[in-house]
Amino acid sequence: MYLLKLALRPWKVSLANQLFSSGAMGLLLVLLSFLLWLGQGLKPVVDRMDREQVITAYIHPGIEVQDEGPVIDSIRVAVGASAQRDSETQAPVSVRRVNTEEFFSLIRNSYPDLAREVEDLGAEAKKLVPRYVSISGMLDAKAIDRVRAIPGIESAETSRERFKHIAGAFSTLRWVSIFLSLGISVAMLSGLIHLARTNSMLHRDSLALLRLWGASNLTMRAPSLISGLMVGLLGGTLAASVWVGASLLALSKIRLLSPLFEALPNPPAYFALLILGCGILLGMLSGLAERKT
């Protein structure tokens, strides 16, 4: 009971300091949790952007229409060996031939005048429109080389390099969030240690008396551990409450920024408990930094 009274003394003498420290810790915990979740959630987004691509393989003009079947089958075999299913949608690689009618439908909305001029050529239009196969899905970097090596394929191009700079930007954002998380963790722990050392000055004389009576190191640390536990519990409860109330709302706003953010996973249901546990653990760890009497 006496140790509990010593632990409560900072709350009686400097209540505002304890509440401010708990509130600051709670806000930093929310920010830390958000950055950690963002860094972890961006990983599958970056991986998907790095692997997902669309390959356009142009069939050689010398290949007759009736002979396209074996070429398309060879493409399926080539990309099927490198197909990687999406962990969320489980969508396989798509391989389809785009015929003349589909080509016109694709350009009619964007370039109606050009589509009309080509269609006016009649039968000659089929000679102007290239025959190609569209391949889309999760493919490795060497899939384009295997497609180009297939007999009957004149050329092939991929969208992989087109979005490389975007994937690099997202990857950088992920690592920045991780480094910021480490910095916030250090700053938060430093503030708690400073608070614990300040609180230890309020019961220094009482602890010195306990030491004269032969108190153990654990007994000497108990007031600071209990006081740190209370700060961590209050800050962790605040952070967990804010996270439960605002995480899904913040996620919905982030997903509106870009279609790529739609792949961000929802925060786990147990994340709030982890935040509360981290707050308690950090508070108790800060109690270990009390100055020895």
C-alpha positions as CSV (number, residue, x, y, z in Angstrom):
1,M,0.0,0.0,0.0
2,Y,2.9,2.4,0.8
3,L,4.4,1.7,-2.6
4,L,1.1,2.5,-4.3
5,K,0.9,5.8,-2.4
6,L,4.4,6.6,-3.6
7,A,3.4,5.8,-7.2
8,L,0.3,8.1,-6.9
9,R,2.3,11.0,-5.5
10,P,3.2,12.4,-9.0
11,W,-0.5,12.3,-9.9
12,K,-1.4,14.3,-6.8
13,V,1.5,16.9,-7.1
14,S,1.6,17.4,-10.8
15,L,-1.6,16.0,-12.3
16,A,-1.5,18.3,-15.4
17,N,2.0,17.0,-16.3
18,Q,0.9,13.4,-16.0
19,L,-2.2,14.0,-18.1
20,F,-0.3,16.0,-20.7
21,S,2.3,13.2,-21.0
22,S,-0.4,10.6,-21.3
23,G,-2.2,12.6,-24.0
24,A,0.9,13.2,-26.0
25,M,1.8,9.5,-25.7
26,G,-1.6,8.6,-27.0
27,L,-1.4,10.9,-30.0
28,L,2.0,9.6,-30.9
29,L,0.9,6.1,-30.5
30,V,-2.0,6.7,-33.0
31,L,0.5,8.3,-35.5
32,L,3.0,5.5,-35.0
33,S,0.3,2.9,-35.5
34,F,-0.9,4.6,-38.7
35,L,2.6,4.8,-40.1
36,L,3.3,1.1,-39.3
37,W,0.0,0.0,-40.8
38,L,0.7,2.2,-43.9
39,G,4.2,0.8,-44.3
40,Q,2.9,-2.8,-44.0
41,G,-0.2,-2.2,-46.2
42,L,1.8,-0.6,-49.0
43,K,3.9,-3.7,-49.5
44,P,1.3,-5.7,-51.4
45,V,0.4,-2.6,-53.4
46,V,4.1,-2.1,-54.4
47,D,4.5,-5.8,-55.2
48,R,1.5,-5.8,-57.4
49,M,2.5,-2.7,-59.3
50,D,6.0,-4.2,-59.8
51,R,4.6,-7.5,-61.2
52,E,1.3,-6.7,-62.8
53,Q,1.6,-5.8,-66.5
54,V,-0.1,-5.9,-69.8
55,I,1.9,-7.4,-72.8
56,T,0.8,-6.7,-76.3
57,A,2.1,-9.3,-78.7
58,Y,1.7,-8.4,-82.5
59,I,1.2,-11.4,-84.8
60,H,3.4,-11.5,-87.9
61,P,1.5,-10.3,-91.0
62,G,2.6,-13.5,-92.8
63,I,0.6,-15.7,-90.4
64,E,-2.8,-16.5,-91.8
65,V,-5.8,-16.0,-89.6
66,Q,-6.5,-19.8,-89.6
67,D,-3.0,-20.4,-88.4
68,E,-3.1,-18.1,-85.4
69,G,-4.4,-20.8,-83.0
70,P,-0.9,-22.5,-82.5
71,V,0.7,-19.1,-81.9
72,I,-1.9,-18.2,-79.3
73,D,-1.5,-21.6,-77.6
74,S,2.3,-21.0,-77.5
75,I,1.7,-17.7,-75.8
76,R,-0.5,-19.3,-73.2
77,V,2.2,-21.9,-72.5
78,A,4.9,-19.2,-72.2
79,V,3.0,-17.0,-69.8
80,G,1.4,-19.8,-67.9
81,A,4.8,-20.9,-66.6
82,S,5.3,-17.5,-65.1
83,A,1.8,-16.7,-64.0
84,Q,1.5,-15.5,-60.4
85,R,-2.0,-15.4,-59.0
86,D,-3.2,-12.4,-57.1
87,S,-3.3,-13.2,-53.4
88,E,-6.6,-11.4,-53.0
89,T,-8.5,-11.9,-56.2
90,Q,-6.8,-15.2,-57.3
91,A,-7.2,-13.9,-60.9
92,P,-5.3,-15.9,-63.5
93,V,-3.4,-14.4,-66.4
94,S,-5.6,-13.4,-69.2
95,V,-4.7,-14.2,-72.8
96,R,-7.0,-13.0,-75.6
97,R,-6.8,-12.1,-79.3
98,V,-8.1,-8.6,-80.2
99,N,-9.8,-8.8,-83.6
100,T,-10.5,-5.9,-85.9
101,E,-14.0,-5.2,-84.5
102,E,-12.7,-5.0,-80.9
103,F,-9.9,-2.7,-82.0
104,F,-12.4,-0.3,-83.6
105,S,-14.6,-0.4,-80.5
106,L,-11.5,0.5,-78.4
107,I,-10.5,3.5,-80.4
108,R,-14.0,4.7,-81.4
109,N,-14.7,6.5,-78.1
110,S,-11.2,8.1,-77.9
111,Y,-10.6,8.8,-81.6
112,P,-13.9,8.8,-83.4
113,D,-12.6,10.6,-86.5
114,L,-9.7,8.3,-86.9
115,A,-12.0,5.2,-86.5
116,R,-14.4,6.6,-89.1
117,E,-11.6,7.2,-91.6
118,V,-10.2,3.7,-91.2
119,E,-13.6,2.0,-91.4
120,D,-14.3,3.9,-94.6
121,L,-11.5,2.0,-96.3
122,G,-13.7,-1.1,-96.2
123,A,-11.8,-4.4,-96.8
124,E,-8.5,-2.6,-96.8
125,A,-9.0,-1.6,-93.2
126,K,-8.1,-5.1,-92.0
127,K,-4.7,-4.8,-93.6
128,L,-4.1,-1.5,-91.6
129,V,-5.2,-2.8,-88.3
130,P,-2.5,-5.0,-86.6
131,R,-3.5,-8.3,-85.3
132,Y,-2.3,-8.7,-81.7
133,V,-2.8,-10.7,-78.5
134,S,-3.4,-8.9,-75.2
135,I,-1.8,-10.6,-72.1
136,S,-2.6,-9.2,-68.7
137,G,-1.9,-10.4,-65.2
138,M,0.8,-11.0,-62.6
139,L,3.9,-11.8,-64.7
140,D,7.6,-12.0,-64.0
141,A,10.2,-9.7,-65.7
142,K,11.2,-12.4,-68.2
143,A,7.7,-13.1,-69.6
144,I,8.1,-10.5,-72.3
145,D,11.3,-12.2,-73.6
146,R,9.5,-15.6,-73.8
147,V,6.7,-14.0,-75.8
148,R,9.1,-12.3,-78.2
149,A,10.8,-15.6,-78.8
150,I,7.6,-17.4,-80.0
151,P,7.6,-18.1,-83.8
152,G,4.9,-16.0,-85.4
153,I,5.2,-13.0,-83.1
154,E,6.6,-10.0,-84.9
155,S,7.1,-7.8,-81.8
156,A,5.8,-7.4,-78.3
157,E,5.7,-4.5,-75.8
158,T,4.9,-4.3,-72.1
159,S,3.5,-1.8,-69.7
160,R,5.9,-2.8,-67.0
161,E,8.3,0.1,-67.4
162,R,5.5,2.6,-67.9
163,F,4.6,2.5,-64.2
164,K,8.0,1.8,-62.8
165,H,8.4,5.4,-61.4
166,I,5.0,5.1,-59.7
167,A,6.0,1.9,-58.0
168,G,9.3,3.5,-57.0
169,A,7.4,6.4,-55.4
170,F,5.2,4.1,-53.5
171,S,8.1,2.0,-52.3
172,T,9.9,5.2,-51.1
173,L,6.7,6.2,-49.3
174,R,6.7,2.8,-47.6
175,W,10.3,3.1,-46.3
176,V,9.7,6.7,-45.3
177,S,6.8,5.6,-43.1
178,I,8.9,2.9,-41.5
179,F,11.8,5.3,-40.7
180,L,9.3,7.9,-39.3
181,S,7.8,5.1,-37.1
182,L,11.3,4.4,-35.7
183,G,11.8,8.1,-35.0
184,I,8.5,8.5,-33.3
185,S,9.2,5.5,-31.2
186,V,12.5,6.9,-30.0
187,A,10.9,10.3,-29.3
188,M,8.0,8.8,-27.4
189,L,10.2,6.6,-25.2
190,S,12.6,9.5,-24.5
191,G,9.7,11.7,-23.3
192,L,8.4,8.9,-21.1
193,I,11.9,8.3,-19.6
194,H,12.2,12.1,-18.9
195,L,8.8,12.0,-17.2
196,A,9.8,8.9,-15.1
197,R,13.0,10.6,-13.9
198,T,11.1,13.7,-13.0
199,N,8.6,11.7,-11.1
200,S,11.3,9.9,-9.2
201,M,12.4,13.2,-7.6
202,L,9.1,13.4,-5.8
203,H,9.7,10.2,-3.8
204,R,13.4,10.2,-3.6
205,D,13.6,10.7,0.2
206,S,11.1,7.9,0.8
207,L,13.0,5.5,-1.4
208,A,16.2,6.4,0.3
209,L,14.6,5.4,3.6
210,L,13.4,2.1,2.1
211,R,16.9,1.4,1.0
212,L,18.2,1.9,4.5
213,W,15.7,-0.7,5.7
214,G,17.1,-3.2,3.2
215,A,14.5,-3.0,0.4
216,S,15.3,-5.0,-2.8
217,N,15.8,-3.4,-6.2
218,L,12.4,-4.5,-7.3
219,T,10.8,-2.8,-4.4
220,M,12.8,0.4,-5.2
221,R,11.6,0.2,-8.8
222,A,7.9,-0.5,-7.9
223,P,6.6,3.1,-7.5
224,S,8.1,4.2,-10.8
225,L,6.8,1.0,-12.6
226,I,3.3,1.6,-11.3
227,S,3.4,5.3,-12.2
228,G,4.7,4.4,-15.7
229,L,2.0,1.7,-16.0
230,M,-0.7,4.3,-15.2
231,V,0.7,6.7,-17.8
232,G,0.9,4.0,-20.4
233,L,-2.5,2.6,-19.6
234,L,-4.1,6.1,-20.0
235,G,-2.2,6.9,-23.1
236,G,-2.8,3.5,-24.7
237,T,-6.5,3.7,-23.9
238,L,-6.7,7.1,-25.6
239,A,-4.8,5.8,-28.6
240,A,-6.9,2.7,-28.9
241,S,-10.1,4.7,-28.7
242,V,-9.1,7.1,-31.4
243,W,-7.9,4.2,-33.6
244,V,-11.2,2.4,-33.3
245,G,-13.2,5.5,-34.0
246,A,-11.1,7.0,-36.8
247,S,-9.1,4.3,-38.5
248,L,-11.9,3.2,-41.0
249,L,-12.8,6.8,-41.7
250,A,-9.2,7.7,-42.4
251,L,-8.8,4.6,-44.6
252,S,-11.9,5.5,-46.7
253,K,-10.4,9.0,-47.3
254,I,-7.0,7.5,-48.3
255,R,-8.6,5.1,-50.8
256,L,-10.2,8.1,-52.5
257,L,-6.7,9.5,-53.3
258,S,-5.9,6.9,-55.9
259,P,-7.3,3.6,-57.2
260,L,-4.1,2.0,-56.3
261,F,-4.9,2.6,-52.6
262,E,-8.0,0.4,-52.9
263,A,-5.7,-2.6,-52.3
264,L,-4.8,-1.4,-48.8
265,P,-6.1,-3.9,-46.3
266,N,-8.5,-2.9,-43.5
267,P,-6.8,-2.6,-40.1
268,P,-7.0,-5.9,-38.1
269,A,-9.7,-6.0,-35.4
270,Y,-7.0,-6.8,-32.8
271,F,-4.9,-3.7,-33.7
272,A,-6.5,-1.6,-31.0
273,L,-5.5,-4.2,-28.4
274,L,-1.9,-4.1,-29.7
275,I,-1.9,-0.3,-29.4
276,L,-3.1,-0.6,-25.8
277,G,-0.5,-3.2,-25.0
278,C,2.3,-1.1,-26.5
279,G,1.2,1.8,-24.4
280,I,1.3,-0.2,-21.2
281,L,4.7,-1.8,-22.2
282,L,6.3,1.6,-23.0
283,G,5.0,3.1,-19.8
284,M,6.5,0.3,-17.7
285,L,9.8,0.4,-19.7
286,S,10.1,4.1,-19.0
287,G,9.7,3.3,-15.2
288,L,12.9,1.3,-15.4
289,A,14.8,4.5,-16.3
290,E,14.2,6.0,-12.8
291,R,17.3,7.5,-11.2
292,K,18.7,5.3,-8.5
293,T,18.5,6.8,-5.0
